[in-house]
């Protein structure tokens, strides 16, 4: 995969930022208010792990890492859709709105758009 492309570097940087922010948020939530919404905060920690893995996989060269990145980004997209749906239909499971509530509506739908863009980029890189 050609990492010299500006789009690829930008995508990796965005995933890196999401990995750092999601990790910090998950640590804070679990340490300070886990009892308020255990499902939401557990999912927050899982998302942090997915972002860290996706960032690492996207930054590595080779077909094996491209496949791992594809898996991680698909997992992320399925998670965003699942949590977005749960937050709409069962809002009581979430103590507070999350980044993924309403499919990321409060965050300009970036949590939903990022994996879609990631999958498009990965697909183009493998062609």
C-alpha positions as semicolon CSV with decimal commas, in nm:
position;residue;x (nm);y (nm);z (nm)
1;X;0,000;0,000;0,000
2;X;0,143;0,336;-0,097
3;X;0,152;0,544;0,224
4;X;0,303;0,842;0,043
5;X;-0,041;0,943;-0,083
6;X;-0,175;1,242;0,105
7;X;-0,515;1,082;0,153
8;X;-0,361;0,774;0,311
9;X;-0,152;0,976;0,552
10;X;-0,450;1,191;0,644
11;X;-0,664;0,882;0,706
12;X;-0,396;0,728;0,927
13;X;-0,360;1,056;1,119
14;X;-0,736;1,078;1,177
15;X;-0,745;0,719;1,299
16;X;-0,452;0,797;1,527
17;X;-0,634;1,095;1,675
18;X;-0,947;0,885;1,726
19;X;-0,735;0,613;1,889
20;X;-0,582;0,857;2,137
21;X;-0,907;1,036;2,218
22;X;-1,114;0,717;2,244
23;X;-0,851;0,559;2,472
24;X;-0,839;0,861;2,702
25;X;-1,218;0,885;2,709
26;X;-1,259;0,514;2,785
27;X;-1,005;0,522;3,067
28;X;-1,175;0,827;3,221
29;X;-1,526;0,680;3,187
30;X;-1,435;0,343;3,332
31;X;-1,236;0,496;3,617
32;X;-1,489;0,761;3,719
33;X;-1,842;0,665;3,618
34;X;-1,859;0,307;3,498
35;X;-2,165;0,234;3,717
36;X;-2,375;0,494;3,531
37;X;-2,369;0,313;3,197
38;X;-2,157;-0,003;3,199
39;X;-2,257;-0,109;2,848
40;X;-2,180;0,229;2,693
41;X;-1,844;0,259;2,868
42;X;-1,744;-0,099;2,787
43;X;-1,825;-0,032;2,423
44;X;-1,622;0,287;2,446
45;X;-1,321;0,083;2,560
46;X;-1,376;-0,167;2,280
47;X;-1,390;0,115;2,026
48;X;-1,061;0,250;2,158
49;X;-0,899;-0,089;2,096
50;X;-1,044;-0,104;1,746
51;X;-0,914;0,246;1,664
52;X;-0,566;0,159;1,795
53;X;-0,556;-0,163;1,593
54;X;-0,696;0,005;1,279
55;X;-0,438;0,284;1,304
56;X;-0,154;0,036;1,339
57;X;-0,283;-0,187;1,057
58;X;-0,339;0,106;0,820
59;X;0,015;0,229;0,879
60;X;0,179;-0,105;0,802
61;X;0,274;-0,209;0,448
62;X;0,172;-0,533;0,283
63;X;-0,133;-0,733;0,188
64;X;-0,161;-0,905;0,526
65;X;-0,184;-0,573;0,709
66;X;-0,426;-0,440;0,448
67;X;-0,655;-0,737;0,521
68;X;-0,627;-0,673;0,895
69;X;-0,703;-0,306;0,842
70;X;-1,004;-0,401;0,629
71;X;-1,130;-0,630;0,906
72;X;-1,081;-0,362;1,172
73;X;-1,256;-0,093;0,968
74;X;-1,549;-0,325;0,887
75;X;-1,571;-0,411;1,258
76;X;-1,572;-0,039;1,335
77;X;-1,850;0,030;1,083
78;X;-2,065;-0,252;1,218
79;X;-2,006;-0,120;1,570
80;X;-2,104;0,236;1,481
81;X;-2,422;0,114;1,312
82;X;-2,505;-0,117;1,604
83;X;-2,443;0,140;1,876
84;X;-2,616;0,410;1,672
85;X;-2,924;0,192;1,642
86;X;-2,919;0,090;2,009
87;X;-2,884;0,452;2,117
88;X;-3,192;0,545;1,918
89;X;-3,413;0,249;2,012
90;X;-3,284;0,182;2,367
91;X;-3,144;0,514;2,493
92;X;-3,173;0,397;2,854
93;X;-2,868;0,175;2,795
94;X;-2,657;0,487;2,759
95;X;-2,620;0,718;3,058
96;X;-2,505;1,004;2,839
97;X;-2,492;1,052;2,463
98;X;-2,178;0,900;2,318
99;X;-1,974;0,975;2,008
100;X;-2,168;0,699;1,834
101;X;-2,515;0,797;1,956
102;X;-2,741;0,858;1,660
103;X;-2,463;0,730;1,432
104;X;-2,238;1,020;1,533
105;X;-2,492;1,295;1,465
106;X;-2,341;1,517;1,737
107;X;-2,000;1,481;1,577
108;X;-2,100;1,567;1,218
109;X;-2,144;1,194;1,146
110;X;-1,764;1,154;1,139
111;X;-1,783;0,824;1,334
112;X;-2,003;0,685;1,056
113;X;-1,819;0,846;0,764
114;X;-1,465;0,757;0,877
115;X;-1,498;0,379;0,832
116;X;-1,680;0,426;0,500
117;X;-1,395;0,645;0,374
118;X;-1,144;0,399;0,517
119;X;-1,305;0,109;0,333
120;X;-1,313;0,304;0,006
121;X;-0,945;0,395;0,044
122;X;-0,846;0,039;0,131
123;X;-1,041;-0,094;-0,163
124;X;-0,867;0,146;-0,401
125;X;-0,527;0,055;-0,258
126;X;-0,588;-0,315;-0,319
127;X;-0,700;-0,262;-0,681
